[in-house]
């Protein structure tokens, strides 16, 4: 029998050559912030809401492809830099991963009901986190560097 699969989002926030991870109370691991996409919510809206709820941060989601807003286009959304399906025990998550920049990093405030902590990790410090989180974070750094080098072109 196939497991239930929920659609979720996660953001790798990069600031000053560090990535922000949260220590989730329920899971007890370092993870990128994010959560479930609610009914009638786009992935971009879900990501912005979850990061605001968890950390009080406003974000800019990078990697938004623009085409002419003509015809039936209502809204243009960011393109995930990575997507996977992973187990969270009782069910699976199909996760859309995004690269983000915090707009107000000095105003971070932890949601203590959900989280045990947060930390800005350098690439070298990522050896302290689960291997999948580390590998995705390293890819996020790589894509972030490419995006920021090419955004003026």
ChimeraX attribute file (.defattr): number of C-alpha atoms within 10 A of each C-alpha:
attribute: neighborCount
match mode: 1-to-1
recipient: residues
	/A:1	3
	/A:2	6
	/A:3	11
	/A:4	9
	/A:5	16
	/A:6	14
	/A:7	15
	/A:8	20
	/A:9	25
	/A:10	25
	/A:11	28
	/A:12	27
	/A:13	27
	/A:14	21
	/A:15	15
	/A:16	8
	/A:17	12
	/A:18	19
	/A:19	24
	/A:20	20
	/A:21	24
	/A:22	22
	/A:23	19
	/A:24	20
	/A:25	14
	/A:26	9
	/A:27	11
	/A:28	11
	/A:29	15
	/A:30	22
	/A:31	22
	/A:32	24
	/A:33	24
	/A:34	25
	/A:35	21
	/A:36	18
	/A:37	20
	/A:38	12
	/A:39	7
	/A:40	8
	/A:41	12
	/A:42	12
	/A:43	24
	/A:44	19
	/A:45	14
	/A:46	21
	/A:47	27
	/A:48	21
	/A:49	19
	/A:50	20
	/A:51	22
	/A:52	19
	/A:53	17
	/A:54	22
	/A:55	20
	/A:56	18
	/A:57	21
	/A:58	19
	/A:59	20
	/A:60	14
	/A:61	21
	/A:62	21
	/A:63	19
	/A:64	11
	/A:65	9
	/A:66	9
	/A:67	8
	/A:68	7
	/A:69	10
	/A:70	7
	/A:71	6
	/A:72	6
	/A:73	9
	/A:74	8
	/A:75	7
	/A:76	13
	/A:77	16
	/A:78	16
	/A:79	17
	/A:80	20
	/A:81	17
	/A:82	13
	/A:83	14
	/A:84	9
	/A:85	14
	/A:86	13
	/A:87	11
	/A:88	10
	/A:89	9
	/A:90	8
	/A:91	12
	/A:92	17
	/A:93	20
	/A:94	16
	/A:95	22
	/A:96	21
	/A:97	24
	/A:98	25
	/A:99	27
	/A:100	23
	/A:101	20
	/A:102	19
	/A:103	12
	/A:104	11
	/A:105	15
	/A:106	8
	/A:107	12
	/A:108	15
	/A:109	15
	/A:110	18
	/A:111	15
	/A:112	12
	/A:113	9
	/A:114	14
	/A:115	18
	/A:116	16
	/A:117	16
	/A:118	20
	/A:119	12
	/A:120	17
	/A:121	19
	/A:122	17
	/A:123	14
	/A:124	10
	/A:125	11
	/A:126	20
	/A:127	13
	/A:128	10
	/A:129	16
	/A:130	12
	/A:131	11
	/A:132	11
	/A:133	18
	/A:134	19
	/A:135	13
	/A:136	17
	/A:137	28
	/A:138	17
	/A:139	15
	/A:140	23
	/A:141	20
	/A:142	11
	/A:143	16
	/A:144	22
	/A:145	12
	/A:146	11
	/A:147	14
	/A:148	12
	/A:149	10
	/A:150	9
	/A:151	9
	/A:152	6
	/A:153	5
